[in-house]
């Protein structure tokens, strides 16, 4: 432990590298469980990040298109487009979110421990 010169408070040295195997205690059984091996957590994480990313992307894409002069369905069409975008975001997240959320999930696990 080193002492901070201005405040006199003790400082703990930072680890040189992040831990390689993270674990947590399961509250129901009291056993150690690796956080990286939790498939339900990974699935939920992928779903949340993927749906958020794809819904924002689809929303931005919709904003680039103006409303047509004729044949616009009004509020009903806007509601349907919102529901359609939500379903598209869910399907896109289920099929490809795990490809870009890997590093984000690892950082998420490091910050949880």
Buried (B, 14 or more C-beta within 10 A) or exposed (E): EEEEEEEEEEEEEEEEEEEEEBBEEEEEEEEEEEBBEBEEBBEEBBBEBBBEBBBEBBEEEEEEEEEEEEEEEEEEEEEEBBEEBBEBBBEBBBEEBBEEBEEEBEEBBEEEE
